[in-house]
Amino acid sequence: MPSVTQPSGGKLIYREIGSGAPLILVHGSPGDGRAWWRVAERLAERHRVLMPDLPGYGGSDPLAVEALGQTEAIGAAVKVLIESCGTPVRLCGHSYGGNVALHAAVKCADSVLSLALFEPVFFRAMDLAGDGPDIEPLSGFFADYADRVAGFEPAAISEMIDYWFGSGAFVLLPARVQGFLRDAAPKNAFDVSASLAEQLTIDQLAGLTMPVIVAYGSESPSVAPSIAKAVRFLPQARLEAILGANHGMLDSHPEAVVNLILAPNSCSSNQKSPDTRHRTNGLQRERDRQ
């Protein structure tokens, strides 16, 4: 598979199908670029689709950073891939990949035509928006999970799967998938810690003036729409719900995901809904406090 060199010197492997304007799909945790395959097959009719394996996953070399700086470092690696295309790209991210896509876009905003985020686990958005639900109980659940896995309890990942996909979801998975998830639990827990340690600022996010779609599944836990609504403070963002979907939307609802990625981005800074203006004003209040 082709690769680019990460800023750290390691290789970032990616898969590529289709032809046309470049479109980059960033996977979540745990997994690799193949997580997007059902979506990518449909997009390849119109685009050159690139699906990187994030550092430490699939065939890509790992990073050696603390959780505090991990997402920024991975975003820098994706930035290299974006710039290797030689022309502005459409950028999409799912789950933790949505966080990575935000960091990459902040680093090379002029090279990103549009941004599509599918249930990003960008908990920081709720803090920055300043008018969302109390994040403390939520942070406690995810932090406890990360601590348990770090304490050599990989089976705790079953609770994470059940959280996102519904009670009893883990036991319904094939044995080989359960085994993969337990083996990948330490990396996933580290990604969770990185998500809780986000430090992107209001000013950095305000610089993302390209059209942005933020989507969540109507059957997902309440944190998904809460984050999505908070991320909607981006200057040209619009919120979309995928009916009947949960966090596994890339597999269960690929057509709906494709339609959102390809949809005309008509939202502009002078056509914001009242709710969008309210959240932008909330950001201004938070900026004033910093």
Backbone hydrogen bonds, N-H to C=O, Kabsch-Sander energy under -0.5 kcal/mol:
donor,donor_aa,acceptor,acceptor_aa,energy
4,V,12,L,-1.8
6,Q,4,V,-0.6
6,Q,10,G,-3.3
9,G,6,Q,-2.0
12,L,4,V,-3.1
13,I,11,K,-0.6
14,Y,2,P,-2.1
15,R,51,M,-1.9
17,I,49,V,-2.0
19,S,44,A,-0.9
21,A,46,R,-0.6
23,L,48,R,-2.5
24,I,90,R,-2.8
25,L,50,L,-2.6
26,V,24,I,-0.5
26,V,92,C,-2.5
27,H,25,L,-0.6
27,H,52,P,-0.5
35,A,32,D,-2.3
36,W,33,G,-1.7
37,W,34,R,-2.2
39,V,36,W,-0.7
40,A,36,W,-3.2
41,E,37,W,-2.5
42,R,38,R,-0.7
42,R,39,V,-0.5
43,L,39,V,-1.9
44,A,40,A,-2.2
45,E,42,R,-0.9
46,R,43,L,-2.2
47,H,43,L,-2.1
48,R,21,A,-1.5
49,V,17,I,-3.2
49,V,47,H,-0.9
50,L,23,L,-2.6
50,L,48,R,-0.5
51,M,15,R,-2.7
53,D,13,I,-2.9
54,L,52,P,-0.7
56,G,60,S,-0.8
57,Y,54,L,-2.6
60,S,57,Y,-2.1
61,D,11,K,-2.2
69,G,66,E,-1.1
70,Q,66,E,-0.8
70,Q,67,A,-0.7
71,T,67,A,-0.6
73,A,69,G,-2.0
74,I,70,Q,-2.6
75,G,71,T,-2.6
76,A,72,E,-1.8
77,A,73,A,-1.5
78,V,74,I,-2.3
79,K,75,G,-2.1
80,V,76,A,-1.5
81,L,77,A,-1.4
82,I,78,V,-2.6
83,E,79,K,-2.7
84,S,80,V,-1.6
85,C,81,L,-0.7
85,C,82,I,-1.3
86,G,83,E,-1.1
89,V,111,S,-2.7
90,R,22,P,-1.7
91,L,114,S,-2.4
92,C,24,I,-2.6
93,G,116,A,-2.3
94,H,26,V,-2.1
95,S,118,F,-2.5
97,G,94,H,-2.3
98,G,95,S,-1.6
99,N,95,S,-0.9
100,V,96,Y,-2.0
101,A,97,G,-2.5
102,L,98,G,-2.0
103,H,99,N,-2.0
104,A,100,V,-2.7
105,A,101,A,-2.7
106,V,102,L,-2.3
107,K,103,H,-1.6
108,C,104,A,-1.3
109,A,106,V,-0.5
111,S,108,C,-2.0
112,V,109,A,-1.6
113,L,89,V,-3.2
113,L,111,S,-0.6
114,S,89,V,-0.7
115,L,211,P,-2.4
116,A,91,L,-2.2
117,L,213,I,-3.2
118,F,93,G,-2.8
118,F,116,A,-0.5
119,E,117,L,-0.7
119,E,215,A,-3.1
121,V,95,S,-0.9
123,F,121,V,-1.7
125,A,122,F,-1.9
126,M,123,F,-1.3
127,D,123,F,-0.8
128,L,124,R,-2.6
129,A,125,A,-2.9
130,G,126,M,-1.3
132,G,126,M,-0.6
139,S,135,I,-3.0
140,G,136,E,-2.5
141,F,137,P,-1.8
142,F,138,L,-2.0
143,A,139,S,-2.8
144,D,140,G,-2.3
145,Y,141,F,-1.9
146,A,142,F,-2.3
147,D,143,A,-2.4
148,R,144,D,-2.3
149,V,145,Y,-2.3
150,A,146,A,-2.4
151,G,147,D,-1.4
152,F,149,V,-1.7
153,E,148,R,-1.0
156,A,153,E,-2.2
157,I,154,P,-1.9
158,S,155,A,-2.0
159,E,156,A,-1.3
160,M,156,A,-1.0
161,I,157,I,-2.3
162,D,158,S,-2.3
163,Y,159,E,-1.9
164,W,160,M,-1.9
165,F,161,I,-2.6
166,G,162,D,-1.9
169,A,166,G,-2.1
172,L,168,G,-0.8
172,L,169,A,-0.6
173,L,170,F,-1.6
178,Q,174,P,-2.3
179,G,175,A,-2.5
180,F,176,R,-2.2
181,L,177,V,-2.5
182,R,178,Q,-2.4
183,D,179,G,-2.4
184,A,180,F,-2.2
185,A,181,L,-0.6
185,A,182,R,-0.8
188,N,184,A,-2.4
189,A,185,A,-3.1
190,F,186,P,-1.7
191,D,187,K,-2.1
192,V,188,N,-2.3
193,S,189,A,-2.3
194,A,190,F,-2.2
195,S,191,D,-2.2
196,L,192,V,-1.9
197,A,193,S,-0.9
198,E,195,S,-0.9
205,L,201,T,-2.2
206,A,202,I,-2.6
207,G,203,D,-0.8
207,G,204,Q,-0.7
208,L,205,L,-1.8
209,T,207,G,-1.6
212,V,236,Q,-2.2
213,I,115,L,-2.4
214,V,238,R,-2.5
215,A,117,L,-3.0
215,A,213,I,-0.5
216,Y,240,E,-1.7
218,S,242,I,-2.2
219,E,245,A,-2.9
220,S,217,G,-1.5
224,A,221,P,-1.8
226,S,222,S,-1.7
227,I,223,V,-2.6
228,A,224,A,-2.5
229,K,225,P,-2.8
230,A,226,S,-1.6
231,V,227,I,-2.9
232,R,228,A,-0.9
233,F,230,A,-1.6
234,L,231,V,-1.9
236,Q,208,L,-0.6
237,A,234,L,-1.7
238,R,212,V,-1.9
240,E,214,V,-2.4
242,I,216,Y,-2.9
243,L,241,A,-0.8
245,A,242,I,-1.7
247,H,164,W,-0.8
249,M,246,N,-1.3
251,D,248,G,-1.4
252,S,248,G,-2.2
253,H,249,M,-2.3
257,V,253,H,-2.0
258,V,254,P,-2.7
259,N,255,E,-2.6
260,L,256,A,-1.8
261,I,257,V,-2.2
262,L,258,V,-2.5
263,A,259,N,-1.0
266,S,264,P,-1.2
271,Q,268,S,-2.2
277,R,273,S,-2.2
278,H,274,P,-2.2
279,R,275,D,-1.9
280,T,276,T,-2.3
281,N,277,R,-2.5
282,G,278,H,-1.8
283,L,279,R,-1.8
284,Q,280,T,-1.9
285,R,281,N,-2.2
286,E,282,G,-2.0
287,R,283,L,-2.9
288,D,284,Q,-2.3
289,R,285,R,-1.2
290,Q,286,E,-1.0
290,Q,287,R,-0.7
